Amino acid sequence: MPTLRAIVLLLTLCITLPTLAQTPTPPAPDADDSTSQIAPGQSPNELRTSAWQLLTDAAADPKHAQTRIQSLAALGLLGANPRSLKLIETAMADPDVDVRTAAALAAGQTHARAILPALRHLLKDPEPQVAYSAALALWRNGDRSGKSLLIAVVDGDRRSNATLLNGTEHDIDKTLHSPSALAKIGISEGAGLLLGPFGIGIAAYNYIARNGGNSARATALEALAQNPTDRTEALRKTFVAALDDKDPALRAAAARALALYHTPATAAAISHQFYDSKAPVRLNAAAAYLICSGASPASPHLNPSVTP
């Protein structure tokens, strides 16, 4: 006959073991990542708070410029959200040239009128790639403030033919006629100086390569996500399945793709990526969750006017 103490111990194990088995264990983050710990079982409001904390902490990371860049890539998804616009504007004064470039690109991606004055200020940045990115972002948002700067880039080293329109002269106009400055811009553009799941430029491609990523798969996923007429349940399931892929680039792209599937199940699937071991995945998931849960508008890049 078992003793009373043995019976009590057996009952305790029966109650606690299933609970322990159901508690998720977040993957260990990268050694150089700093991230807030997300507790399992959070409410939607708590998850929104956690999403903002992830983005804010990354945008202010004092040690890793690439983390700040990756946060800007995610913040650019949030459209005309005052909180994200403030973080982007703050990054425009960052000491790192690539962070300022990413801030200009993120500002352009939001299509928010409120950020245009800050973008115009970046036209005077001493680094050609920053001023160029700001001019390009302004132009794509219907603001012609950087037109003379873009003309200077077109003119290249043909100094005698370079002209400025509307009497507007930029501090770096002469610099932009330098072949070396133009080459620097060209290298950045050729490396993919566009906001994507992993940020911008050469560093982003190196990051994907180091982590075994395949950019073709992520590109294909993003192409599928850009078709608003095919935002079906079958495609949603494809994107959700990609959240568990071993390729971090694909996981990040999948989180972005799911942002406009405004269902509780989709939001829950995205929130699981707050635990991801890779910062770009966590940050894109944080921005996507805010959009999916209705806490933030989305960039027009994501076709927010069409929902499933």
C-alpha positions as CSV (number, residue, x, y, z in Angstrom):
1,M,0.0,0.0,0.0
2,P,1.4,3.4,-0.9
3,T,1.8,5.8,1.9
4,L,-0.1,9.1,2.1
5,R,3.0,11.0,1.4
6,A,3.7,9.0,-1.8
7,I,0.1,9.6,-3.0
8,V,0.4,13.4,-2.5
9,L,3.7,13.4,-4.4
10,L,2.2,11.5,-7.3
11,L,-0.8,13.8,-7.6
12,T,1.5,16.8,-7.5
13,L,3.6,15.5,-10.4
14,C,0.5,14.7,-12.4
15,I,-0.6,18.3,-12.1
16,T,2.7,20.1,-12.6
17,L,4.3,18.1,-15.4
18,P,1.8,18.9,-18.2
19,T,2.1,22.6,-17.3
20,L,5.8,22.5,-17.5
21,A,5.7,20.7,-20.9
22,Q,3.4,23.4,-22.3
23,T,5.6,26.4,-21.3
24,P,7.6,27.6,-24.3
25,T,11.3,28.1,-24.0
26,P,12.5,31.1,-26.0
27,P,15.6,30.4,-28.2
28,A,18.8,31.9,-27.0
29,P,19.5,35.3,-28.6
30,D,22.6,36.1,-30.6
31,A,25.6,36.8,-28.4
32,D,25.7,40.4,-29.6
33,D,22.0,41.0,-29.4
34,S,20.3,42.9,-26.6
35,T,16.6,42.4,-26.3
36,S,13.8,42.7,-23.7
37,Q,12.6,39.4,-22.4
38,I,9.1,38.5,-23.5
39,A,7.0,36.5,-21.1
40,P,4.9,33.8,-22.5
41,G,1.1,34.0,-22.3
42,Q,0.9,37.8,-22.6
43,S,-2.4,39.5,-23.4
44,P,-2.8,41.5,-26.7
45,N,-2.2,44.8,-25.0
46,E,0.9,43.4,-23.2
47,L,2.2,42.1,-26.6
48,R,1.8,45.5,-28.1
49,T,3.8,47.0,-25.3
50,S,6.4,44.3,-25.8
51,A,6.5,45.0,-29.5
52,W,7.1,48.7,-29.0
53,Q,9.8,47.8,-26.4
54,L,11.6,45.6,-28.8
55,L,11.7,48.3,-31.5
56,T,12.6,51.1,-29.1
57,D,15.4,49.2,-27.5
58,A,16.9,48.3,-30.9
59,A,16.6,51.8,-32.2
60,A,18.6,53.0,-29.2
61,D,21.2,50.2,-29.1
62,P,24.4,52.1,-28.2
63,K,26.8,49.3,-29.4
64,H,25.5,47.9,-32.6
65,A,24.8,50.1,-35.6
66,Q,23.4,47.2,-37.6
67,T,20.8,46.6,-34.9
68,R,19.7,50.3,-35.2
69,I,19.5,49.8,-39.0
70,Q,17.4,46.7,-38.6
71,S,15.1,48.5,-36.3
72,L,14.6,51.3,-38.9
73,A,13.9,48.7,-41.5
74,A,11.0,47.5,-39.3
75,L,9.9,51.0,-38.2
76,G,9.5,51.9,-41.9
77,L,6.6,49.4,-42.1
78,L,4.5,51.4,-39.6
79,G,3.4,54.2,-41.9
80,A,2.3,57.5,-40.3
81,N,2.6,56.3,-36.7
82,P,3.7,59.3,-34.5
83,R,5.7,57.0,-32.2
84,S,7.7,55.3,-35.0
85,L,8.2,58.6,-36.9
86,K,9.8,60.0,-33.7
87,L,12.2,57.1,-33.5
88,I,13.1,57.5,-37.2
89,E,13.6,61.2,-36.9
90,T,15.9,60.7,-33.9
91,A,18.0,58.2,-36.0
92,M,18.5,61.0,-38.6
93,A,21.1,62.5,-36.2
94,D,22.9,59.2,-35.5
95,P,26.7,59.5,-35.7
96,D,26.8,56.4,-38.0
97,V,26.4,57.3,-41.7
98,D,24.6,54.0,-42.6
99,V,22.1,54.5,-39.7
100,R,21.3,58.0,-41.0
101,T,20.9,56.6,-44.5
102,A,18.5,53.9,-43.2
103,A,16.6,56.6,-41.4
104,A,16.1,58.5,-44.6
105,L,15.0,55.4,-46.4
106,A,12.6,54.4,-43.6
107,A,11.1,57.9,-43.6
108,G,10.5,57.7,-47.3
109,Q,8.9,54.3,-46.9
110,T,6.3,55.5,-44.4
111,H,4.9,58.0,-46.9
112,A,4.1,60.2,-43.9
113,R,3.9,64.0,-44.6
114,A,4.9,64.8,-41.0
115,I,8.4,63.4,-41.6
116,L,9.1,65.4,-44.7
117,P,10.6,68.5,-42.9
118,A,13.2,66.2,-41.2
119,L,14.0,64.6,-44.5
120,R,14.6,68.0,-46.1
121,H,17.1,68.8,-43.3
122,L,19.0,65.6,-44.3
123,L,19.7,67.2,-47.7
124,K,22.4,69.1,-46.0
125,D,24.1,66.0,-44.5
126,P,27.8,66.1,-45.3
127,E,27.8,62.5,-46.4
128,P,26.7,62.1,-50.1
129,Q,24.8,58.8,-49.6
130,V,22.7,60.3,-46.8
131,A,21.8,63.4,-48.8
132,Y,21.1,61.3,-51.9
133,S,18.9,58.9,-50.0
134,A,17.0,61.8,-48.5
135,A,16.5,63.4,-51.9
136,L,15.3,60.2,-53.4
137,A,12.9,59.6,-50.5
138,L,11.5,63.1,-50.8
139,W,11.1,62.7,-54.6
140,R,9.2,59.5,-54.2
141,N,6.8,61.2,-51.8
142,G,6.1,64.1,-54.2
143,D,8.5,66.6,-52.6
144,R,10.9,68.2,-55.1
145,S,13.2,69.8,-52.5
146,G,16.1,67.5,-53.5
147,K,15.7,67.9,-57.2
148,S,18.9,69.9,-57.7
149,L,20.8,67.3,-55.7
150,L,19.5,64.5,-57.9
151,I,20.5,66.6,-61.0
152,A,24.0,66.9,-59.5
153,V,24.2,63.1,-59.2
154,V,23.1,62.8,-62.9
155,D,25.7,65.3,-64.0
156,G,28.4,63.5,-62.2
157,D,31.9,64.8,-62.8
158,R,30.7,67.1,-65.6
159,R,31.1,70.1,-63.3
160,S,30.8,72.8,-65.9
161,N,27.4,71.5,-66.9
162,A,26.0,71.0,-63.4
163,T,23.1,73.3,-62.7
164,L,21.0,74.1,-59.7
165,L,17.4,74.9,-60.0
166,N,15.2,77.3,-58.1
167,G,18.2,79.0,-56.6
168,T,18.7,76.2,-54.1
169,E,22.3,75.2,-53.3
170,H,23.2,72.3,-51.1
171,D,26.3,72.1,-49.1
172,I,27.4,68.9,-50.7
173,D,26.8,69.9,-54.3
174,K,30.4,70.1,-55.2
175,T,31.1,66.8,-53.4
176,L,28.4,65.1,-55.5
177,H,30.4,66.0,-58.7
178,S,33.3,63.9,-57.3
179,P,33.7,60.5,-59.1
180,S,34.7,58.9,-55.8
181,A,31.5,60.2,-54.1
182,L,29.4,58.9,-57.0
183,A,31.2,55.6,-56.8
184,K,30.3,55.3,-53.1
185,I,26.7,55.9,-53.9
186,G,26.8,53.4,-56.7
187,I,28.3,50.7,-54.5
188,S,25.6,51.2,-51.9
189,E,22.9,51.0,-54.5
190,G,24.4,47.9,-56.2
191,A,24.5,46.2,-52.8
192,G,20.8,46.7,-52.3
193,L,20.5,50.0,-50.5
194,L,16.8,49.4,-49.9
195,L,14.9,48.5,-46.7
196,G,14.2,44.8,-46.5
197,P,13.9,42.2,-43.8
198,F,17.5,42.6,-42.8
199,G,18.1,46.4,-43.2
200,I,20.2,47.8,-45.9
201,G,23.4,47.4,-47.9
202,I,26.3,45.1,-47.9
203,A,26.1,44.4,-44.2
204,A,22.6,43.0,-44.6
205,Y,23.8,40.6,-47.3
206,N,26.7,39.5,-45.2
207,Y,24.4,38.9,-42.3
208,I,22.2,36.6,-44.4
209,A,25.2,34.7,-45.7
210,R,26.6,34.2,-42.3
211,N,23.3,32.8,-41.1
212,G,22.8,30.4,-43.9
213,G,20.1,32.5,-45.5
214,N,18.9,32.3,-49.1
215,S,17.9,35.7,-50.4
216,A,16.1,34.1,-53.4
217,R,13.5,32.4,-51.1
218,A,12.9,35.6,-49.2
219,T,12.5,37.6,-52.4
220,A,10.0,35.1,-53.8
221,L,8.0,35.3,-50.6
222,E,7.9,39.1,-50.7
223,A,6.9,39.0,-54.3
224,L,3.9,36.8,-53.4
225,A,3.0,39.1,-50.5
226,Q,2.9,42.1,-52.9
227,N,-0.1,40.8,-54.8
228,P,-3.2,42.1,-53.0
229,T,-5.6,40.0,-55.1
230,D,-4.0,36.8,-53.9
231,R,-4.1,37.5,-50.2
232,T,-5.8,34.1,-49.6
233,E,-6.1,31.7,-46.6
234,A,-3.9,29.2,-48.5
235,L,-1.2,31.8,-48.9
236,R,-1.5,32.9,-45.3
237,K,-0.8,29.4,-44.2
238,T,2.3,29.3,-46.5
239,F,3.6,32.4,-44.8
240,V,2.8,31.1,-41.3
241,A,4.7,27.9,-42.1
242,A,7.6,30.0,-43.2
243,L,7.8,31.5,-39.7
244,D,9.3,28.2,-38.5
245,D,11.8,27.9,-41.4
246,K,15.5,27.5,-40.5
247,D,16.4,30.5,-42.8
248,P,16.2,33.7,-40.7
249,A,15.7,35.8,-43.8
250,L,12.6,33.9,-44.7
251,R,11.3,34.1,-41.2
252,A,11.7,37.9,-41.2
253,A,10.0,38.2,-44.7
254,A,7.2,36.0,-43.6
255,A,6.5,38.2,-40.5
256,R,6.3,41.2,-42.8
257,A,4.0,39.4,-45.3
258,L,1.6,38.5,-42.5
259,A,1.1,42.0,-41.2
260,L,-2.0,42.7,-43.3
261,Y,-3.8,39.4,-42.4
262,H,-5.8,41.0,-39.6
263,T,-6.9,37.9,-37.7
264,P,-6.3,36.8,-34.1
265,A,-4.7,33.6,-35.2
266,T,-2.3,35.5,-37.5
267,A,-1.4,38.0,-34.7
268,A,-0.7,35.1,-32.4
269,A,1.6,33.4,-34.9
270,I,3.5,36.6,-35.4
271,S,3.9,37.2,-31.7
272,H,5.7,33.9,-31.3
273,Q,8.6,35.4,-33.3
274,F,9.3,37.8,-30.5
275,Y,11.3,34.9,-29.1
276,D,13.4,34.4,-32.3
277,S,17.1,34.2,-31.8
278,K,17.8,36.7,-34.7
279,A,17.2,40.4,-34.1
280,P,15.8,41.2,-37.6
281,V,13.1,38.5,-37.2
282,R,12.1,39.8,-33.8
283,L,12.0,43.4,-35.0
284,N,10.0,42.7,-38.2
285,A,7.6,40.6,-36.1
286,A,7.2,43.4,-33.6
287,A,6.2,45.9,-36.4
288,A,4.1,43.3,-38.1
289,Y,2.2,42.5,-34.9
290,L,1.4,46.2,-34.3
291,I,-0.1,46.4,-37.8
292,C,-1.9,43.0,-37.7
293,S,-3.4,43.8,-34.3
294,G,-4.6,47.2,-35.4
295,A,-2.3,49.2,-33.1
296,S,-0.5,51.0,-36.0
297,P,-1.2,52.0,-39.6
298,A,0.9,50.3,-42.2
299,S,3.2,51.7,-44.8
300,P,1.6,51.9,-48.3
301,H,4.4,49.6,-49.3
302,L,2.3,46.8,-47.7
303,N,-0.9,47.7,-49.6
304,P,-2.9,48.4,-46.4
305,S,-6.1,49.3,-48.3
306,V,-6.6,45.6,-49.2
307,T,-7.3,43.1,-46.5
308,P,-8.2,39.4,-46.7
